[in-house]
Amino acid sequence: MSTSDPLDFFDDVDQTVPVPRAPRRKRQLWDRLSIYLPVLLMGLLALASYWLLRATPATELPQAERPVSSEPDYFMRRFSVKAFDAKGTLKTEVSGVEARHFPATDTVEIDNARIRHIGDQGLPTLASARLVTTNGDNTEFVLEGDAVIVREAGPGADGQALPRLEFRGEFLHIYLEPDRIVSNRPVTLLRGNDRLVADTLDYTGEDQVAQFKGRVKVQLAPR
């Protein structure tokens, strides 16, 4: 056994060779990445959310109701319109040169109109005027300008004969339900051969009664 120092074997080691160490640069890079990785992930999530938002169709917002126009929305020219009851019987026929529908009031104006209505007893009523305005369900007619309404003679509800009636004026308002004719302007009534002129008129067809106001002139034919 050598009597030399036991630590002398280090003298045989080449101390000029560098001892391998952990790469510091890689470790530092990884440390930096680990610090910024959450930020990068949040950025990627934000971009993905933005892309999904752009790709998703937008929800349609409820549109505000538009005001109903006071202008006519359709026209009819040289027309004829017929209405039937539940049994298929013709009740009303309206014809004219031109018709205009107004959506704001659901009314129709008719130029040079002609109206034919069959009553409950089967007696026809004919009406004409330069301008007729009717409501949506054709239960009211306002006649203006050379207005004429003729109710032909025939048997009434009690079986007795009813004379021919003719109404003339510049303004006549017809109600079909109930059966009525009204005017606040001068009107002429022809009943058979009798003639009556008044400033106003209120006639109900159910009881065959006419009320007149203002100046009334009556001309009765000899019996």
C-alpha positions in Angstrom: 0.0 0.0 0.0 1.3 3.4 -0.8 2.1 5.6 2.0 1.2 8.6 0.0 -1.8 10.8 0.7 -5.0 8.9 -0.2 -6.3 12.0 -1.9 -3.4 12.0 -4.4 -5.5 10.2 -7.0 -7.1 13.5 -7.9 -3.7 14.4 -9.2 -4.3 11.9 -12.0 -7.6 13.5 -13.1 -7.5 15.9 -16.0 -9.0 19.0 -14.4 -9.0 20.9 -17.7 -12.1 19.1 -19.0 -15.2 21.2 -18.1 -17.9 19.5 -16.0 -21.3 19.2 -17.8 -23.9 21.5 -16.4 -27.7 22.0 -17.1 -28.4 24.4 -20.0 -29.4 27.7 -18.4 -30.7 29.3 -21.6 -33.3 26.6 -22.2 -34.4 26.7 -18.6 -34.7 30.5 -18.8 -36.7 30.3 -22.0 -39.1 27.7 -20.5 -39.5 29.8 -17.4 -40.5 32.8 -19.5 -42.9 30.7 -21.6 -44.4 29.3 -18.5 -45.0 32.9 -17.3 -46.6 34.1 -20.6 -48.4 30.9 -21.4 -51.7 31.8 -19.6 -51.7 35.2 -21.3 -51.3 33.5 -24.7 -54.0 31.0 -23.9 -56.4 33.8 -22.9 -55.6 35.6 -26.2 -56.3 32.5 -28.2 -59.6 32.0 -26.3 -60.5 35.6 -27.0 -59.8 35.2 -30.7 -61.9 32.0 -30.8 -64.8 33.7 -29.0 -64.6 36.6 -31.5 -64.6 34.3 -34.4 -67.6 32.4 -33.0 -69.5 35.6 -32.5 -68.8 36.7 -36.1 -69.8 33.3 -37.4 -73.1 33.1 -35.4 -76.1 34.7 -37.2 -77.3 37.8 -35.6 -80.7 37.6 -33.8 -83.3 39.5 -35.8 -84.7 42.4 -33.7 -88.5 42.8 -33.7 -89.4 45.5 -36.2 -91.4 48.4 -35.0 -95.0 48.5 -36.4 -95.3 50.7 -39.4 -98.1 53.2 -39.3 -100.9 52.3 -41.7 -100.8 54.4 -44.8 -103.6 56.8 -45.6 -102.9 56.2 -49.3 -104.8 53.4 -51.3 -103.0 50.1 -51.4 -104.7 48.6 -54.4 -107.0 49.6 -57.3 -109.7 47.8 -59.3 -110.9 49.1 -62.7 -114.0 48.0 -64.6 -114.9 45.5 -61.9 -117.8 43.6 -60.5 -117.8 42.0 -57.0 -120.5 39.6 -55.8 -121.3 38.5 -52.2 -123.3 35.4 -51.4 -125.0 34.1 -48.2 -124.3 30.8 -46.5 -126.7 29.0 -48.8 -125.0 30.3 -51.9 -127.7 32.9 -52.8 -126.6 36.1 -54.3 -127.1 39.0 -51.8 -125.1 41.9 -53.1 -123.3 42.9 -56.3 -121.2 46.0 -56.6 -119.7 47.3 -59.9 -117.9 50.5 -60.9 -115.4 52.2 -63.1 -112.6 52.3 -60.5 -112.3 51.2 -56.9 -109.6 52.3 -54.3 -109.0 50.5 -51.0 -107.7 52.6 -48.1 -106.1 50.4 -45.4 -106.1 53.1 -42.7 -110.0 53.0 -42.6 -110.6 49.7 -44.4 -112.9 51.4 -46.8 -113.3 51.3 -50.5 -114.2 54.3 -52.8 -115.9 53.5 -56.0 -116.3 55.8 -59.0 -119.6 55.7 -60.9 -120.8 52.8 -58.8 -123.8 50.6 -59.1 -125.1 48.4 -56.3 -127.7 45.6 -56.4 -128.9 44.1 -53.1 -131.4 41.4 -52.5 -133.4 41.8 -49.2 -134.7 39.2 -46.9 -138.1 39.2 -48.8 -136.3 38.7 -52.1 -137.0 42.3 -53.2 -134.1 43.9 -55.1 -132.7 47.3 -54.1 -130.7 49.2 -56.8 -128.4 52.1 -56.0 -126.1 54.3 -58.0 -123.9 57.5 -57.5 -120.9 59.2 -58.9 -119.0 58.2 -55.7 -119.8 55.4 -53.3 -117.8 54.6 -50.1 -118.3 51.3 -48.5 -116.9 49.6 -45.3 -114.9 46.4 -45.2 -117.8 44.0 -44.9 -120.1 45.9 -47.3 -122.8 46.6 -44.8 -122.8 50.4 -45.2 -122.7 52.5 -48.4 -122.4 56.2 -48.6 -123.6 57.6 -51.9 -122.5 61.1 -53.0 -123.4 62.9 -56.2 -126.6 62.1 -58.1 -127.4 59.4 -55.6 -130.4 57.2 -56.4 -131.9 54.3 -54.5 -134.7 52.3 -55.9 -136.6 49.5 -54.0 -138.9 47.6 -56.4 -142.5 46.9 -55.6 -143.4 43.5 -54.3 -145.0 41.5 -51.4 -143.9 42.4 -47.8 -143.3 40.2 -44.9 -147.0 40.1 -44.1 -147.9 39.3 -47.8 -149.3 42.7 -48.6 -148.0 44.5 -51.7 -145.4 47.2 -51.1 -145.2 50.2 -53.5 -142.1 51.1 -55.4 -139.8 53.5 -53.5 -137.2 55.8 -55.0 -134.8 58.1 -53.0 -132.9 60.9 -54.7 -130.3 63.3 -53.4 -126.7 64.4 -53.3 -126.0 62.4 -50.2 -127.6 59.1 -49.1 -126.3 56.7 -46.4 -127.5 53.1 -46.7 -127.3 50.6 -43.7 -128.0 47.0 -44.5 -128.0 45.8 -40.9 -130.5 47.0 -40.0 -132.3 48.1 -43.1 -132.1 51.9 -43.0 -131.5 55.0 -45.3 -130.3 58.3 -43.8 -129.5 61.7 -45.2 -128.7 65.1 -43.6 -129.2 66.9 -46.9 -132.2 67.6 -49.1 -133.8 64.4 -50.5 -136.7 63.5 -52.7 -138.8 60.4 -52.0 -141.1 58.9 -54.6 -143.6 56.4 -53.3 -145.7 55.0 -56.1 -147.1 58.1 -57.7 -146.6 60.3 -54.6 -143.7 62.8 -54.3 -142.2 64.2 -51.1 -139.3 66.6 -50.7 -137.6 67.3 -47.3 -134.3 68.7 -45.9 -133.4 65.4 -44.1 -134.5 61.8 -44.1 -134.4 58.8 -41.8 -136.1 55.8 -43.2 -136.3 52.3 -41.7 -137.2 49.4 -44.0 -138.4 47.0 -41.3 -141.4 49.0 -40.4 -141.7 51.1 -43.6 -141.5 54.4 -41.6 -139.8 57.6 -42.9 -139.0 60.6 -40.7 -138.5 64.0 -42.3 -137.2 67.3 -40.9 -136.9 70.8 -42.1 -139.0 72.1 -45.0 -141.3 69.3 -46.3 -143.3 69.4 -49.5 -145.7 66.7 -50.3 -147.4 66.0 -53.7 -150.0 63.3 -53.5 -151.5 61.6 -56.6 -155.3 61.3 -56.9 -156.7 58.1 -55.5 
